[in-house]
Structure formats: C-alpha cells, structure tokens
Amino acid sequence: MADTPRNRKTKKDDYIVQGTILAAAVVITKVIGVVYRIPLTNILGDEGNGFYGYAYQVYAIALMLSSLSLPTAVSKLVSARVAAGERRNAFRVFVCSLVFAAVVGLVVSLAIFFGAGAVSEYMMRAPLSAYALRVLAPGLLIVAVMAVLRGYFQGLGTMMPTAISQIIEQIINAVVSIVGASVLFGMGTRAGEKAGEELLGPAYGAAGGTLGTVLGALAGLLFLLFVLWAFRGGIRRQLRRDRRSREETYSHILKALVLTAVPVIFSTAIYNINQILDLTIFNHIMDAQGFTEQQYMSLQGIYTGKYDPLINVPMSIPYALSSSIVPSLTAVVMAKNKKKTYYQIDQTLRLTTIITIPSCVGFIALASPLMVLLYNDDSATPANLLMMGAIVIVLYGWSTITNSVLQGLNYMSTPAKNAAIALVVHLIAFVIMMTVFRMNVYALAAGNIVFSLVMAFLNQRKIHQVCGFRVNIKKTFLKPILASLIMGIITYAVHFGLDRLIGGRVIPTVVAILIAMAVYVVLILKMGAVSDDDVESLPMGARILRVCRRLHLMPEPADLDI
C-alpha cells in the first residue's frame, strides 16, 4: 500500500506520537511490574502467587465491568465532539461519565467485597483467595473514576497525563506490594501455625501484595486530579469560546456513553473472562484428576506469576497504540477521508507486527535464560510455557489493534461478537486439551493461542468487508519475520557463547538482549519495513530520521515498496 504524502502534521495527526508516549509509559510500567514481581514471587512462593493470580483475575473481570471500557468510550465521544468544535459538549461527556463511573464503581466494589468469600470458595475452589480479593475491592471504585479522567485527556488528544499517571501508579504499587506481602506473609504464617492451616501465610501474603494495586491506583488518580485542577483555566476558556454548539442533555450523553461502552465491555469481558474461566476449569479438572490444591495452585502460580508478567510486557505496546488510534480514527472517519483511514490502519498494523514478532522470537530464543535471570528458576516448566506461548504476543497484539480499528470505524459491536465466537472455540479446545491430551498447565498457554488466533482472523476479515482495506503482507509480516529470525539465531548464538565463556545469570542474557535489539533495528530499517513517514511520526522523529540517513540505515525512497 502506498504511503501518503508527508504533509505537515496537525494535532489530530499525531496519533503515533501519542501512542508512542503511552506505549513507552506502559512498557516502563510492565518492566517495573516484572522487576517487582521477582521479590514478590520469592516472598509468596508458587502457592501464594496462585492465590494472588486467581484473585487478580476475578478483580480484572470486575474491573472490566466497572471501568475498563470507559477510557475507550469516553475518548471516542469526547474526540467526536472536539472534532466538531463542540468543547462544551465534550466537557459534559466528561461530567456525565464521571458520575456514571462513580456509581457503577461503588456498586461493583461493594459486591466484590461482600461476595469475596462465596466467589473464592464456590467458583475458584480456592477459599483462601478471599483475603486478597477483599483488599482489591476498593480499587474498583478508584480505577473507575481514574478511567474517565484518562479517557477525557485521550479524547482531547494527549496521552501524557495517562502515561505519567500509569508510571506513578506502578511505582507505588511495586513498593507497597513488596512491603505488604512481606509483612502479611509473616503474620499469616504465625496465624496458620496456631490454626493448623499451612497455606494461611501465602494467602495473607497475597492480600498484602494486592494492597499495592489499590494504593498505586489511588496515587494515579490523585495525579490526574491535580492535572485537571492545574489546567482548569484553559478548559474554562475553551468552554467560554464555544458558542456554536447546542448543549446536549445529560440523558442523551448517558445513552451515547452506554451504547458506546457496552460493546467494548462485552469484547473486553470476553478477553478477561477467558482467563478466569481457564483458571477455574483448570482447577476443577486438576482436582478431579487427583491433584492436591497445593499442586495445582503451584502450577497456576507459575503461569500467573512468571509466564504472564513476561508475556504482558510486549503485549502492552499494541494496547497503547490501540488507545491512541480510536479517537484519531474516529475523527478521520467523520471527515470521510478514505485514503487517510487506510493509511492510519496500515501504519498501526505494521508498527504492531514490527514490535510483536521480534518479541515472540526473542522469548523463544531466550526462554530459559530469562526465567533464570528474573526468577532464578531453571526448571523446565516455566521456560517451556514461555516458548510455547510466545506466539500469543503476535496474535493478541493483532486482535487488540483490530478491535480498536473496528471501534474507530464505528463497528462497536463487532469485536464483542467475534470475541464470543473465539471464546466458544477456545473453551472447547481447552477442555479437550485438559481432559483428552492431559496437557496440564500447558493447556493454559495453548488455549490463549486458540482464542487470539480466531479473534485476529475474524477481526481482520471484518475490516476488509467494511472498508476494503487489504494488508500489505510483505511489509507487515514477511520483512519483520525475516529480520526476527536472523535476530533470533544471532541472539541464541551470542548467549550460548557467552554462557560457555563466562557463565552467570546476568551478563550473557543482558548482552544477548542488547545485541538482539541492535541487530533487529538495523535489519528492519535496512529492509525498508519502516518508511520515512513512520519514523517522522515518532517523538523526535525528524531527528531520528536524520541520524538514520547519516548512518545509511534507511534505503533511498526509490528503493521502498510502493
């Protein structure tokens, strides 16, 4: 597909810049998450991580119902009104959404707090997870309000408040989680000795770990409120200047919010419920197959405490890009600019695969060294899980971006329908893998592959049907795959050589990762998978492009595929 001519970019055109800012922040938070999970995993042990991971999955479902759809819905509604010059109505969307989020967040928070015991005992088959779930409950109200603030800023075209708030949130989360887990693990161990319950220590420790999630969210919310207060003067001036728009009623806005949010809730719900269903089915089948609670919670702890945090680091980048493309694509679609619509979709999809494919190959090449580096775990199960599930990064990345593309094209319900189909196929496959093939914990990773593959295929087919967009296979897939395979071979060879020469946990793996990054960047630039316009779309893009030209990393424009 041809690149559009590089015109002077306006504020509405910098979706890649904003997406990159948010992606950088999300990667930082995910890296912090991986780093702090190392001491947290060591404190809790595999059993404690099982309680922590399971409670967090239920929390994720409740979070999805109360707030996860709100940033997308609010940003879409706000950006549509800003594009039409209706600043006053955009602010009314924010006010209405804030009240809605506070009410829904409070109801869901109370339901989880008082229902934690029943959920843990009858649904989870892990009654001691109730401690962690009760601690997490207040966070649902906090995150619901915070989600609206983030959506409002995103709709105005800036990801910076969201990005900074996420970093603050994660730093507080990391510190409090480690301290809370350590203190409460000791308290639980002593209480368990008196009560004759050996898993009480890990259960209390998991509750202490989740305390960081709540206080981190509170810190992020306070920062966003400060930003809103700091820019209150500018917002008031914009509202006073808006004399053209007819004031929308709050009832009309609420209806639009619900109609926009509900399809997003359903698609997000299925994404998240797929995990909690897997873990629930896993526990029940493992129990029926004769495994003890300690055994299957330990395996689940490996999956949620070691595999998931690593996989989620590169998967966070497509999520960040998807957050920026919804309001931007909404404005382009409203302007009925088909050429620019194609261009935005193509650019976002290419950047997604350029990031996710090398991440997948890198995890396969360095699966065991990464587990040893981060968790000092040289056993086969965590490394095999990572190698087996690495392809999920590419598939989930594609399905996440295509979800947002469909939402930007105003096909809000399609991702939910596709996710429902993918869920049914996934559950059938998962049960077969657990019962017939007895794949044990590996079925969790394999099930995710099935779900994300079906979802990505259905989404892409729908995009082609509704707007005629076709993927540039060579630039989107073949070039990143070739560059990634060369990178993977070099990475494995470098680690193998350094491991034989000097050994150790840190140096061979870190050096191999750094060389892998450098090799891939050079290859992907030399192959022409990234255009001049792609580079210029990045923060400080013009400067980066000049450096690339000086180092002869970019092919001449005539050599690029058109």
Buried (B, 14 or more C-beta within 10 A) or exposed (E): BEBBEEEEBEEBBBBBBBBBBBBBBBBBBBBBBBEBBBBBBBBBBBBBBBBBBBBBBBBBBBBBBBBBBBBBBBBBBBBBBBBBEBBBBBBBBBEBBBEBBBEBBBBBBBBBBEBBBEBBBEBBBBBBBBBBBBBBBBBBBBBBBBBBBBBBBBBBBBBEBBBBBBBBBBBBBBBBBBBBBBBBBBBBBEBBEEEEEEBBBBBBBBBBBBBBBBBBBBBBBEBBBEBBEEBEEEBEEBBEEBEEBEEBEBEEBBEBBEEBBBBBBBBBBBBBBBBBBBBBBBBBBBBEEEBEBBBBBBBBBBBBBBBBBBBBBBBBBBBBBBBBBBBBBBBBBEEEEEEBBBBBBBBBBBBBBBBBBBBBBBBBBBBBBBBBBBBEBEEEBBBBBBBBBBBBBBBBBBBBBBBBBBBBBBBBBBBBBBBEEBBEBBBEBBBEBBBEEEBBBBBBBBBBBBBBBBBBBBBBEBBEEBBEBEBBEEBBBBBBBBBBBBBBEBBBEBBBEBBEEEEEBEBBBBBBBEBBBEBBBBBBBBBBBBBBBBBBBBEEBEEEBEEBEEEEBBBEEEEBBE
